Amino acid sequence: MSKPIRVTNKMKKEAQTEFAALLADLKMSDGEIRYSKAFKCKDAEATLWLTPLAYSKTVALVTTFSDEVAWHGLATRKGKSEFVVEDIFIYPQEVTGSTVNTDQEGYTKWLYEFDDESFGKIRMQGHSHVNMGVTPSGVDSGHREKILDQLDADMFYIFMVWNKSLKTHTLIYDMANNILYEDDDVTVKILGDDALGEFLADAEKKVRKKSAAYKVKKKDAPEPPRSIWDRAHGHGFGNGLHDYYDL
């Protein structure tokens, strides 16, 4: 379920009231007070579009490199909760099978190569995991917090982790609407998906798997239409820890 990013006055009052009630009858066994509260956004979902160019570049990077690799994406907002990654670019970096470290000097020079309009669209950070799942590590989380501190109230930022099985972990920090979308809150689609979907639907009608003569198979109900993304990626998310990089 999606979550808020900034603490609102309503949330502050709710937490203060709850904490005061906790203190009223609290007994400490070790001299410490522990309190935590989780906030969630109700029924908030987002759509993330990848252009065919951004998608094909990402898949090429993830499947070709035997080490981890990281990239930035040029992204724009499309409507209240829709975002489009137009293109992705590799920046100077040093990598191993489980780490990515930015070449700071090269990275700074690389940023200056963008014109002002393109520079303002650098709103996406992606990186790969090689032989592990896509669960972010503590180092990943720390990196995201650094980026989050730099975002203005009207900005957004997208984070994605991919692995060679093309599993993905997706986060969208939407500052303008004060919502963090994560994984199941985000529907990832490819622009132009409809045309390919029609082609595959037609192909599946014409291509049948031959059954063995001794097997009797009950006719399955027709499968509802699925996007190209779902056909390729499904909905699974793996686990794994790794080291990451500093910007």
N, C-alpha and C positions, 0 to 999 in steps of 0.2 A: 504494500500500500504506500502511496506517495506521502511525503512528509514536508512540513514547513522548514524553511531555511532560517529566517529571522524570527526572533522571539517578539511577538506582538504584546501590546499592553494587556489584552484579554488573557493571553497565555501566562503572563507574569502574575496577574492577580490570581489565576487558578492555581498556579504552583505555590504562591505565597500562602494562600488559604489552606491548601493541602499540607504544606510543611508546618504551618502553625498548629494544625490539628495533630500532626505527628508528634510535635514537641510537647504537647499538653500532657501526654501520658506515656512518655518515652522512658524506658529503662535501658541503660547501656551496660553490656556485659564486658566490654573492653575499653570503655572510655571514648569511643568514637561514635559519630553520628553518620549514618549513610542514608542518602536519599537520591532517588533518581525518578525521572518522569519522562515518558515518551509521548510525543505529539504526532498525530497523523492527519492527513488531509483526506476528506471523504470523497470517494469516487472521482479522483483527478487522474486523467490519463493524457498521454501525449503521443504524437506520431512523429517518427524520425524518418525522413526520406533521404536516400542515397542516390545520387545520379549514377547512371551506368558507369561513367568514368571513375567516380570515387569508389564505387563497389569493386570494379574490376582491378583497380590499382591496389586496393586493400587486400583482396584475395590473392593477388600476385605476390605481394610482400609477405603475407602470412605463410603461404605455401612454399615459397621459394627459399627464403632465408632459413638457415639451420640454427641461427642464433636469434635472440630477441631483437626486435626492431621497433622504433617509435616514429610517429608522424604527427603532423598538425593538419587540420582540415579547415577549409574556408566554409563557414556556415552562416545561414541567414534564417530569420524567423518568417514563417508563413502562417499567418493567422495567430490566434491566441496561444494555441498549444501544439503547433506544427512547426517543425524545423527541417531545413534542407542542408545536407552536406554536399556542396557543389564540386569540390575537388580536394585531393589530399597531396601533401608535399613532405618529403623527407628532409630533416635538418641534420647538420653535422653532429655525429655521435660516435661513441665507442661502445661496443657490445660484447657480451658473452652469451652463453646458453641460458643464463638466468638474470642478466642485468643489462641495463641501458644507462649510459652516463653521457650527458650532454657535453659536447665540446664547446665550452663557453665562448671562447674567442670566435670560433667559426660560426656559432649560433647567432651572435650579435651581428656579424657581417651578413649572415644569411637573412636576418629580419629586415635589414636595410635594403634588400633587393626588391621588396614588395612596394608597390605604389600605395598611397594612403587608403584608397578604397579597399584594396585587397587586405592590407594590414588590419583594417578594422573588422574584417570578416574572420580573422583567426580566432575561432571560438570552439575549437575541437581539438582534443588530445587523444590519440589512440596508441596502443602498443600491443605487442604480441606476447603470448606465452608459447613456449615451444612444446615441451613434452609434459604438460600439466594442465590443470583446469584453468578456469578464467576468474576464480575468486580473487579479488584484490588482496594484496598483503598489507601489513601495517605501514610499510614504506609508501605504498600507493596512496593510502589514506592520508598520510602526512603531506604528500605532494599535492593532493587535491585541496587540502586545507589552505596551503600556500596560495594556490590559484584563486580559491574562494575569497580570500582576504583582499584580492586585487580587483574584484568585480564591483562595478557600480550598481546602483539600485535598478537600473533599466536593462541590465545585461543578462546574457545566458551563457552557459558553457556546457559542452558535451564531453563525456569521457567514455571510451570504449576499450574493452580488452577482448582480444580474439585469440584463439588457439588453432592449431593445424586441423582440428576436426571441425573448424568453422563454428564452434560454439562462441557465444558472445556474452559479455557483461556490459550493461549500458546504464549510464547515469546522465541525467540532464538537470543541471542547476538553473532553474528559471527564476532569476532574481525579481523580474518585473511582477510576477504573480506569486512570489514567495513560496514556490513549490519545488521540491526535489522529486523527480520521477526516477524510478529504479526498476530495471528489468521488466517485470510483468506489467508495470504501469506504462511501458513504452512499446508501441507497435512499430517495428522497423519495416520499411517498404522500399522498393526500388522503383524509381521513376521509369515509366514505360512497362511496368510489370504486367499491365492488363493485356497488352499485345502478345507477350510471351506466354501468358497464362492461357489465352485462347489457343495458341499453337500447341501447347502441351496437352490441353484438354482434348483437342482433336486427335493428337497422337495417341493418347491413352485409349481412345475408342477403337483405334485401328491396330494396336499392338496388344496381343494377348499371350499370356504364358500358357504353354501347353501342359495340361495335367496328365499324370500317369493314368493308364487305362484302368487300374484297379481302384483308383480313388474316386469317390463321389463327393463333389464339393458343392455345398449349398451356395446359391447365387447371393453374393453380398449386395447390400443396399449401396446405391451409388454414393461415392465419397463427395462431400460438399466441396465446392471450389476452394482451392488453397492458393495463396500468393506464391510467387517464385521464392520469396524469402523463406516461407514456411517449408516449402518443398526441399530447399537446400539445407536449412539450418535447424528446423524443428524448434523445440522449446527447452531443451536440457541445458543445465548449467553445471560445469564441473567444479572441482575444488583444487586448490594448489597454492603454495606460498613461494615467493621469490623476492629477490632484492630488486629495487627499481633505481631511479636516477634522480639527480637534483637539477633544478633549473636555476 
